[in-house]
Amino acid sequence: MPAPSSAPRRKGFRPGGPRSDDGGGRPRRWGPPRRKACRFCVDRVVDIDYKNTTLLRNFITERGKLISGRSTGNCAKHHRMLTRAIKRARNIALLPYIVV
């Protein structure tokens, strides 16, 4: 029979669990999850081109719906630019409208 350890095990505790991004190696234990950075702000994009369908397809679902800025991590400014570019691309048939 194994000897009982000195520290009691907590239910659901995993040693070496989620780590924080601060490089200290300590796990994050509280607070809201870290917000995603806007892809366009990181790359310092000035304007989103409506003809770049490979980029725009990352922000719409298979059915053609727009993915929210909260899910993608885009800031409000770039999400408005992205929405405008997707609408223009739909207008000239580069992207599909919503399939019902």
N, C-alpha and C positions, 0 to 999 in steps of 0.2 A: 504494500500500500504506500503511495507517495506521501511524502510529508507535506502538510499544508503550508502554503507560503505565508509570509508575514503580512502582506498587503492583500486585502480582499479585492477580488475582481469585480468590476462594475459591469452590469449588463450592457452589451452593445459597444463596449470599449475595445478599440483596436489599437495596439501599440503601433506607432509609426503612421498614424492616420493622416488627415488632410494637413497640408503645410501652407503656411502663409507665403506671400511673395516678397516679404521683407528680407529674405536671405538669412534670417536668424535661426531658422530651423524649428521654430516653435509653432505648434498647431494653432489655427484660428479657432477660438471656442465660442465667440459671441459676435453679435452684430450682423447686419445684413450682408448678403453675399457681395463680393466685389463687382462693381459695375464694369461692363465691357467698354473698351475704348472705341471711339468712332474711327472706323477704318479710313475715312476720308480726311479727318483731322490729322491722323498720324502721318498719312502720306502727303499732307498739305495740298489737297486737291482744290483747285480754284473753281472749276466748272465740271459738271458731270455730262458726258456726251451721250445723247440719246441714240447714236448709231452704234455704240459699243454694247451689243446685245449680250455678249458673254459676261460682262460685268453686271448688267441689269437682271439677268436670269437668276443671279444669286439672291436677289431680293424679292422674287415672286415665287409662289408655290407652283406645283405641277398643274393645278387647275387655273392658274393665272391670277390668283389673288395676291395683293401686296402684303408682304410680311411687315409687321409693326416695327417701329423704330426701337421699341423697348426690347424686342426679341433679338434684333440684329445688332443693337448697341450703337446705332447712329444717333448723332445729335440732331436737334430739331432743324437747324439750318440745312444740314446736308440731307435730312430726310425729305424736306420740302423740295430740294433740288432733284433728289432721286425720284420722287413722285411725279414731278413735272417731266423728267426725262422718260419715265416709263409710259406716261400718257401720250407723249409725242411719238414714241416708238410704236405704241399700239395704233395710233392714228394712221401711220404709214405702213402698217401690217408687218412690222419687224417682230412684234411680240403679240401673243394672243390676248383677247379680252377674256373676261371670266367665263369659264365653261360651267354651265349649270347641270 
